[in-house]
Amino acid sequence: MKMLKIICMILILAAFQSAAALDPNINYLNKGSAVSPWELGLNYGKTKYIGESVATVRSSLQASPAKKSVDGDAVRFKWKPKGIKNEWGSVDSNILTLNVTNKMKHTDLTSVIDRAALTFDVKVNKVPKENVELMMECGWNWKCRTKFPLKNAFKRAPKGKWVSIPIPLKCLANEGFDFSKVTTIFSLQTVGKLDIEISNIQLTGLASGEINCG
């Protein structure tokens, strides 16, 4: 029994060291866990996810642990909008948003805009009927955001199967976005029902001519 405990401790330590060795400038979510100093949360960080089930108001958006068939764990996100409105009378989209945000520093991606993609491993359990937006933010400023539509990519994905979806950084570039000060690397928002699982979010390289924003 003592030997078994020692072996378990060694395995836990090895896993921790492996995760700690990941470069946070390239890796943001690994096997369902945020790579420090990145944080995974809902409603722009008001509800943090650290491995246990959490939800926004009236369970409009839920996050819970999920077991991936291979290569570790994942996080399951379920959008179940309840028609909750904000102070201006429109749908409160903030409580329908998941975010991977860096609370300590920004990341500079200017040198790789033309040759890298923001890639995430996802399993679509329920396809969306409403628009789904992938967003990035710079300078911890909600006015500095860029968006990319994901509805069609999710609808094309084989239901219930893991796929990797690469979004070239070039497709997220717009005139007002500052890639030298990226603070929210990945954000998903929809006002409709959606059920997905995500395991990894990271930068991957693109070969010349691979940029396709369709």
Backbone bond lengths (Angstrom), bond angles and torsions (degrees), N, CA, C in turn:
res aa  C-N    CA-C-N  psi(-1)  N-CA   C-N-CA  omega(-1)  CA-C   N-CA-C  phi
1 M - - - 1.470 - - 1.528 110.87 -
2 K 1.346 115.77 -41.03 1.456 119.73 -179.94 1.527 110.28 -63.13
3 M 1.338 115.71 -42.42 1.461 120.00 179.36 1.531 110.83 -62.85
4 L 1.342 116.61 -38.59 1.461 121.07 178.91 1.522 110.87 -61.99
5 K 1.335 116.73 -41.93 1.460 120.43 178.73 1.521 111.05 -63.75
6 I 1.332 116.35 -39.35 1.463 120.50 179.48 1.529 110.41 -63.72
7 I 1.339 115.39 -43.56 1.467 120.38 179.48 1.521 110.56 -61.94
8 C 1.342 116.14 -43.15 1.470 120.66 178.83 1.518 111.28 -61.19
9 M 1.339 116.83 -42.25 1.458 120.93 179.47 1.522 111.03 -63.92
10 I 1.330 116.50 -38.66 1.468 120.67 179.02 1.524 110.63 -64.16
11 L 1.342 116.01 -42.89 1.464 120.62 -179.94 1.519 111.06 -64.97
12 I 1.342 117.05 -41.66 1.459 121.14 178.99 1.522 110.42 -63.97
13 L 1.336 116.81 -43.27 1.457 121.49 179.65 1.525 111.02 -63.92
14 A 1.332 116.52 -40.85 1.468 120.76 179.64 1.523 110.75 -63.83
15 A 1.336 115.84 -41.66 1.466 120.17 179.35 1.522 110.76 -64.67
16 F 1.341 116.00 -40.97 1.465 120.44 179.17 1.521 111.38 -63.98
17 Q 1.342 116.59 -43.86 1.456 120.57 -179.29 1.520 110.65 -65.06
18 S 1.337 116.69 -37.19 1.460 120.98 179.33 1.516 110.64 -63.76
19 A 1.348 116.69 -44.62 1.455 121.10 179.74 1.526 110.79 -66.52
20 A 1.340 115.48 -39.01 1.457 120.10 -178.06 1.525 111.40 -66.66
21 A 1.348 117.05 -24.49 1.453 120.99 -176.78 1.521 112.65 -80.37
22 L 1.308 117.59 -10.21 1.461 120.64 -179.02 1.532 110.68 -66.58
23 D 1.309 116.25 139.33 1.458 121.68 178.96 1.526 109.26 -80.38
24 P 1.333 118.65 115.00 1.467 121.34 -178.09 1.524 113.77 -69.59
25 N 1.329 117.56 -8.96 1.455 119.80 174.40 1.529 111.51 -80.00
26 I 1.352 115.40 -14.45 1.465 121.18 -177.73 1.517 111.59 -119.65
27 N 1.333 116.89 -37.39 1.463 122.86 -177.54 1.522 110.27 -108.00
28 Y 1.343 116.02 132.38 1.460 120.54 -175.04 1.523 112.56 -121.18
29 L 1.317 116.36 -37.78 1.468 122.29 174.01 1.513 106.77 -134.18
30 N 1.337 116.72 128.14 1.455 121.34 -177.72 1.526 110.13 -130.28
31 K 1.324 115.46 115.08 1.466 121.57 179.66 1.530 111.57 53.36
32 G 1.320 115.48 42.14 1.456 120.88 175.81 1.516 115.68 84.60
33 S 1.322 117.82 2.38 1.467 121.12 -179.57 1.524 110.11 -121.71
34 A 1.328 116.08 137.36 1.460 120.38 178.17 1.520 109.91 -67.78
35 V 1.331 116.35 139.96 1.462 122.43 178.38 1.529 107.59 -88.62
36 S 1.324 117.20 113.46 1.465 122.16 -177.32 1.529 110.57 -56.51
37 P 1.332 117.66 139.42 1.469 129.60 9.45 1.536 114.93 -90.46
38 W 1.322 118.16 16.33 1.463 120.49 174.98 1.523 110.14 -73.07
39 E 1.336 116.40 147.31 1.460 121.99 179.29 1.524 109.36 -127.89
40 L 1.328 115.65 140.38 1.457 121.42 176.69 1.522 108.50 -101.38
41 G 1.327 116.47 129.33 1.454 119.31 -178.63 1.511 112.19 -156.05
42 L 1.320 115.49 176.55 1.457 123.46 176.86 1.527 108.79 -117.16
43 N 1.324 115.52 156.64 1.467 120.56 176.65 1.529 111.26 54.68
44 Y 1.342 115.26 50.69 1.457 122.42 177.99 1.531 112.58 53.29
45 G 1.321 114.84 43.96 1.453 120.78 173.16 1.514 115.78 86.26
46 K 1.325 118.12 -3.08 1.463 119.38 179.06 1.525 111.31 -67.82
47 T 1.330 116.52 -27.02 1.465 121.90 175.39 1.520 107.40 -122.01
48 K 1.327 117.51 113.55 1.459 121.36 -176.11 1.527 110.58 -92.70
49 Y 1.326 115.47 144.28 1.463 121.26 175.65 1.524 108.52 -108.09
50 I 1.348 116.12 119.53 1.466 120.63 178.91 1.526 110.68 -131.58
51 G 1.333 115.16 37.91 1.454 119.39 174.53 1.510 115.37 103.56
52 E 1.334 117.45 -4.02 1.459 121.21 177.96 1.526 109.68 -122.82
53 S 1.318 116.36 152.66 1.461 121.32 -175.93 1.529 111.62 -59.85
54 V 1.318 115.56 132.93 1.470 122.05 177.15 1.525 108.07 -139.34
55 A 1.328 116.13 165.26 1.464 120.63 -179.52 1.517 109.99 -155.60
56 T 1.324 115.66 158.43 1.455 121.25 174.05 1.534 108.30 -90.11
57 V 1.307 116.94 -172.37 1.466 122.82 -174.28 1.520 111.59 -51.20
58 R 1.341 115.49 127.93 1.468 123.35 178.02 1.527 112.17 54.31
59 S 1.344 115.42 30.89 1.473 122.09 178.44 1.523 112.63 55.97
60 S 1.321 115.29 35.72 1.461 120.08 178.28 1.526 111.43 -62.74
61 L 1.332 115.85 -36.28 1.462 122.35 173.54 1.514 107.53 -136.06
62 Q 1.327 115.71 126.66 1.457 121.61 -177.78 1.529 110.25 -118.26
63 A 1.329 116.10 144.19 1.459 122.55 174.41 1.518 107.91 -128.60
64 S 1.326 116.69 131.62 1.465 120.24 -178.22 1.519 109.92 -148.64
65 P 1.343 117.45 154.79 1.467 120.22 179.34 1.516 111.00 -64.35
66 A 1.323 115.40 144.58 1.465 121.14 176.95 1.520 108.16 -137.43
67 K 1.304 116.26 149.22 1.455 121.38 -179.76 1.522 109.45 -100.14
68 K 1.316 115.28 119.00 1.460 119.67 177.05 1.525 108.31 -82.03
69 S 1.316 117.35 144.95 1.461 120.60 -175.99 1.524 111.70 -62.88
70 V 1.335 116.94 -33.65 1.460 121.34 176.75 1.518 108.26 -139.19
71 D 1.335 115.02 159.19 1.465 120.52 173.10 1.523 113.56 62.98
72 G 1.340 116.59 42.42 1.455 119.14 168.94 1.509 116.20 88.18
73 D 1.342 115.02 -158.67 1.454 122.33 -171.87 1.525 112.06 -99.26
74 A 1.336 113.90 177.00 1.459 121.21 -179.58 1.524 108.25 -149.26
75 V 1.321 115.87 178.85 1.460 121.77 175.75 1.528 107.47 -123.36
76 R 1.323 115.52 132.95 1.460 120.07 178.31 1.518 109.30 -99.69
77 F 1.321 116.18 130.85 1.459 122.52 179.54 1.521 108.66 -117.85
78 K 1.334 115.14 128.38 1.457 120.58 177.69 1.524 109.27 -123.37
79 W 1.322 114.74 122.15 1.462 120.52 174.83 1.529 108.53 -96.68
80 K 1.329 115.54 122.12 1.465 121.81 177.10 1.528 108.21 -134.58
81 P 1.333 116.59 75.04 1.476 120.95 -175.25 1.529 111.86 -57.61
82 K 1.317 115.19 139.06 1.468 121.54 -179.65 1.528 112.33 -112.51
83 G 1.319 117.24 10.98 1.464 120.67 179.87 1.512 113.75 73.87
84 I 1.328 116.73 21.52 1.465 120.20 -179.64 1.526 109.41 -70.30
85 K 1.319 115.97 132.29 1.462 120.68 -176.29 1.522 111.57 -107.82
86 N 1.323 114.82 156.38 1.459 120.02 176.88 1.526 110.67 -89.62
87 E 1.313 117.03 -174.04 1.462 120.78 -175.25 1.523 113.35 -67.73
88 W 1.337 116.21 -13.95 1.469 119.20 178.85 1.533 112.08 -97.31
89 G 1.333 116.77 1.06 1.451 120.69 175.52 1.518 116.10 90.23
90 S 1.324 117.77 1.90 1.463 120.59 176.79 1.533 109.67 -100.98
91 V 1.331 116.65 168.48 1.462 120.58 -178.80 1.529 110.04 -59.10
92 D 1.322 116.60 132.21 1.462 121.51 179.34 1.527 109.03 -77.13
93 S 1.332 116.13 92.96 1.460 120.60 -177.88 1.526 112.56 -75.80
94 N 1.337 117.91 -17.03 1.468 120.45 179.47 1.524 111.55 -60.94
95 I 1.337 117.17 -40.53 1.460 119.93 -178.03 1.529 111.48 -77.85
96 L 1.332 116.00 0.68 1.464 121.72 177.95 1.525 110.64 -113.83
97 T 1.330 115.48 29.78 1.456 121.39 -174.35 1.520 111.24 -127.68
98 L 1.341 116.45 131.77 1.466 121.27 170.86 1.519 107.59 -105.54
99 N 1.326 116.54 149.17 1.456 120.58 -174.81 1.521 111.60 -141.63
100 V 1.330 115.30 145.18 1.464 122.03 167.06 1.519 105.55 -117.19
101 T 1.334 115.53 105.62 1.467 121.89 -170.63 1.522 111.43 -123.60
102 N 1.310 115.56 144.75 1.455 121.78 176.48 1.522 108.33 -99.37
103 K 1.318 116.68 114.20 1.462 121.27 -176.46 1.529 112.76 -86.87
104 M 1.347 117.36 -8.13 1.456 120.05 -172.50 1.524 113.83 -107.21
105 K 1.331 116.25 -36.20 1.463 119.04 -176.68 1.521 109.44 -156.67
106 H 1.325 115.89 170.03 1.451 119.54 176.73 1.523 109.81 -101.50
107 T 1.316 116.06 164.38 1.460 122.32 178.61 1.518 109.71 -115.12
108 D 1.306 115.82 134.98 1.463 121.79 -178.66 1.533 109.37 -98.52
109 L 1.335 115.87 114.03 1.467 121.05 -178.70 1.519 112.45 -111.54
110 T 1.323 117.69 11.82 1.464 120.50 -174.18 1.526 112.55 -61.04
111 S 1.321 117.19 -31.78 1.476 119.47 -175.35 1.521 113.10 -77.78
112 V 1.347 117.58 -10.55 1.468 119.32 -175.96 1.528 113.20 -122.89
113 I 1.326 117.57 11.74 1.472 120.31 -176.77 1.524 111.64 -55.74
114 D 1.328 117.07 -39.20 1.462 120.59 -175.04 1.527 113.66 -88.51
115 R 1.330 118.29 -3.18 1.466 118.37 -174.40 1.527 114.49 -139.58
116 A 1.329 116.81 19.82 1.462 119.15 179.22 1.523 110.35 -140.97
117 A 1.313 114.60 157.26 1.471 121.51 178.10 1.520 109.30 -128.15
118 L 1.325 115.79 146.90 1.453 121.84 170.49 1.534 105.44 -84.79
119 T 1.323 116.26 110.87 1.461 121.42 -171.97 1.520 110.17 -114.70
120 F 1.327 116.71 134.80 1.463 119.36 177.16 1.523 110.29 -134.62
121 D 1.340 114.52 143.48 1.461 122.01 177.10 1.517 108.20 -91.33
122 V 1.335 116.47 123.56 1.465 120.58 -172.58 1.522 111.08 -139.35
123 K 1.315 115.47 148.69 1.462 122.64 170.56 1.523 106.86 -122.58
124 V 1.327 116.30 121.04 1.465 121.32 -178.67 1.527 108.88 -93.48
125 N 1.328 116.00 112.02 1.465 121.09 179.36 1.528 111.87 -90.30
126 K 1.324 115.97 -31.32 1.476 121.53 177.81 1.509 108.06 -139.75
127 V 1.331 116.86 119.57 1.465 120.48 -176.16 1.529 110.53 -72.64
128 P 1.329 116.76 149.22 1.471 119.91 -178.00 1.526 112.44 -80.05
129 K 1.314 115.14 150.04 1.458 121.27 172.16 1.525 111.01 -106.71
130 E 1.332 114.77 -20.67 1.463 120.56 177.48 1.530 109.36 -105.02
131 N 1.314 115.91 168.54 1.462 120.64 178.43 1.523 110.75 -61.46
132 V 1.327 115.92 143.15 1.456 122.59 174.15 1.523 106.91 -121.45
133 E 1.320 117.35 127.14 1.455 120.60 -177.25 1.520 111.47 -114.66
134 L 1.331 115.02 128.50 1.456 121.83 168.85 1.519 106.41 -91.07
135 M 1.327 116.73 130.03 1.461 120.44 -177.71 1.520 111.13 -129.38
136 M 1.325 115.10 152.44 1.460 122.98 169.16 1.523 107.05 -126.96
137 E 1.340 115.44 154.02 1.472 119.89 -178.42 1.521 109.10 -132.97
138 C 1.326 116.24 147.81 1.464 120.13 177.61 1.529 110.74 -121.95
139 G 1.318 114.50 147.87 1.462 120.91 174.80 1.513 115.52 62.53
140 W 1.334 117.95 23.94 1.474 122.14 -176.97 1.529 110.99 52.08
141 N 1.303 116.24 36.86 1.460 121.97 -173.43 1.529 109.35 -125.03
142 W 1.321 117.53 116.80 1.456 121.03 -177.81 1.522 112.63 -63.80
143 K 1.339 116.24 -18.28 1.459 119.13 177.75 1.532 111.88 -79.71
144 C 1.321 115.79 -13.02 1.460 120.69 -179.51 1.525 108.93 -108.30
145 R 1.318 116.18 79.98 1.465 121.55 -178.69 1.522 110.41 -131.87
146 T 1.312 115.20 154.99 1.442 121.80 172.71 1.527 107.76 -132.34
147 K 1.338 117.05 150.07 1.460 121.14 -172.75 1.531 111.84 -130.68
148 F 1.340 114.44 153.68 1.462 120.44 174.96 1.526 107.83 -144.17
149 P 1.348 118.69 131.94 1.465 121.03 -177.80 1.533 112.49 -76.13
150 L 1.333 117.01 134.70 1.468 121.01 -177.94 1.531 113.48 -118.28
151 K 1.318 117.36 -1.95 1.469 119.59 -175.78 1.526 111.81 -54.21
152 N 1.322 117.32 -49.00 1.462 120.45 -177.51 1.524 112.23 -66.72
153 A 1.336 116.92 -37.46 1.465 120.17 178.45 1.525 110.81 -63.49
154 F 1.331 116.97 -39.60 1.458 120.44 178.23 1.528 111.60 -69.57
155 K 1.326 116.49 -35.35 1.460 119.66 179.81 1.526 111.17 -71.31
156 R 1.338 117.03 -30.60 1.466 120.87 178.65 1.521 112.49 -77.68
157 A 1.326 117.14 -23.94 1.471 120.86 -177.30 1.532 110.30 -65.68
158 P 1.329 118.22 139.54 1.468 120.38 177.57 1.524 110.75 -63.72
159 K 1.313 116.55 124.45 1.464 121.05 -174.85 1.525 111.03 -61.61
160 G 1.337 114.98 131.15 1.456 120.92 175.84 1.518 114.98 76.51
161 K 1.338 117.66 12.48 1.464 120.68 179.70 1.529 110.16 -125.25
162 W 1.326 115.54 145.49 1.457 120.22 -178.89 1.520 110.94 -75.45
163 V 1.316 115.74 133.57 1.463 122.27 175.49 1.523 109.09 -139.33
164 S 1.314 116.07 158.30 1.465 121.59 173.59 1.522 108.39 -105.58
165 I 1.319 116.29 128.72 1.468 121.20 179.76 1.531 108.84 -114.75
166 P 1.331 117.64 111.21 1.469 120.79 177.49 1.534 111.12 -93.96
167 I 1.310 116.53 129.48 1.463 121.68 175.63 1.529 107.18 -113.89
168 P 1.331 117.99 106.84 1.472 119.40 179.39 1.527 111.31 -54.61
169 L 1.326 116.17 135.27 1.466 119.68 179.27 1.523 110.81 -57.54
170 K 1.320 116.31 -31.17 1.460 120.71 179.75 1.527 110.92 -59.30
171 C 1.348 116.48 -30.35 1.467 120.88 -179.14 1.520 111.50 -75.08
172 L 1.330 116.80 -14.02 1.461 121.57 179.03 1.520 112.25 -100.17
173 A 1.317 115.48 -3.51 1.464 119.62 -177.48 1.523 110.47 -74.92
174 N 1.313 115.98 134.12 1.464 120.70 169.61 1.525 108.10 -142.87
175 E 1.302 116.12 170.42 1.462 120.86 -170.48 1.522 113.01 -60.39
176 G 1.324 117.85 -33.10 1.458 119.25 -174.50 1.513 115.45 -97.97
177 F 1.347 117.37 -0.05 1.463 118.64 -175.43 1.522 111.19 -92.53
178 D 1.342 115.82 134.04 1.460 122.16 -176.92 1.529 109.63 -103.44
179 F 1.328 117.21 100.29 1.462 121.66 -179.31 1.527 112.81 -71.65
180 S 1.325 117.68 -7.09 1.470 119.61 178.12 1.522 111.94 -83.83
181 K 1.349 116.97 -8.88 1.469 119.96 -176.84 1.531 110.88 -137.43
182 V 1.333 116.08 53.81 1.460 120.33 -179.33 1.529 109.64 -76.28
183 T 1.328 116.50 123.70 1.465 120.76 -178.68 1.537 112.96 -116.51
184 T 1.330 117.78 -30.28 1.463 121.23 168.73 1.517 106.24 -114.14
185 I 1.324 116.26 111.21 1.458 121.20 -173.60 1.520 112.01 -84.80
186 F 1.332 116.54 -24.48 1.468 119.68 -174.48 1.510 108.76 -152.60
187 S 1.329 114.97 125.56 1.454 120.22 178.61 1.519 108.20 -145.18
188 L 1.330 117.40 133.54 1.461 121.90 177.97 1.516 109.86 -120.50
189 Q 1.336 114.71 137.07 1.464 119.69 -178.51 1.527 110.05 -144.65
190 T 1.329 116.13 135.39 1.455 121.77 172.11 1.521 108.38 -152.99
191 V 1.317 116.44 150.09 1.467 120.52 178.85 1.528 110.36 -100.66
192 G 1.331 116.54 6.55 1.458 120.96 178.31 1.524 111.80 -112.42
193 K 1.315 116.85 178.75 1.457 121.11 178.91 1.529 110.24 -73.27
194 L 1.329 114.91 141.85 1.455 120.81 179.72 1.522 108.26 -160.83
195 D 1.332 116.63 144.06 1.459 122.22 179.17 1.523 107.64 -139.59
196 I 1.339 116.30 110.39 1.462 120.89 -179.20 1.521 109.97 -137.34
197 E 1.329 115.42 163.95 1.458 122.49 171.72 1.517 108.03 -125.43
198 I 1.317 116.41 139.38 1.465 121.84 179.55 1.527 108.63 -128.46
199 S 1.334 115.99 135.24 1.468 118.98 179.64 1.526 112.09 -112.97
200 N 1.331 117.69 -47.68 1.458 120.98 -175.87 1.518 111.22 -130.32
201 I 1.343 115.33 142.69 1.460 121.86 171.85 1.523 106.49 -133.61
202 Q 1.327 116.27 126.57 1.454 119.45 -175.74 1.524 110.72 -160.59
203 L 1.323 115.99 169.93 1.453 121.10 171.86 1.514 108.84 -88.51
204 T 1.328 116.61 139.16 1.463 121.65 173.65 1.520 108.48 -130.40
205 G 1.324 116.03 154.80 1.449 121.08 -178.27 1.518 112.47 -78.62
206 L 1.328 115.53 154.08 1.461 122.38 177.14 1.523 109.04 -122.04
207 A 1.317 115.89 137.00 1.447 120.02 174.38 1.524 109.60 -77.23
208 S 1.295 116.69 159.81 1.455 121.60 179.38 1.522 110.42 -58.18
209 G 1.331 116.73 130.26 1.458 121.00 179.20 1.508 114.43 88.00
210 E 1.349 117.93 0.96 1.461 121.31 -177.21 1.530 113.12 -84.09
211 I 1.307 119.08 -10.28 1.456 121.08 -175.15 1.529 110.13 -69.75
212 N 1.331 114.50 117.21 1.458 121.67 179.22 1.529 107.45 -140.20
213 C 1.316 116.97 113.80 1.457 121.12 -176.88 1.519 112.11 -95.08
214 G 1.324 117.73 11.42 1.462 120.32 178.98 1.493 112.37 -81.61
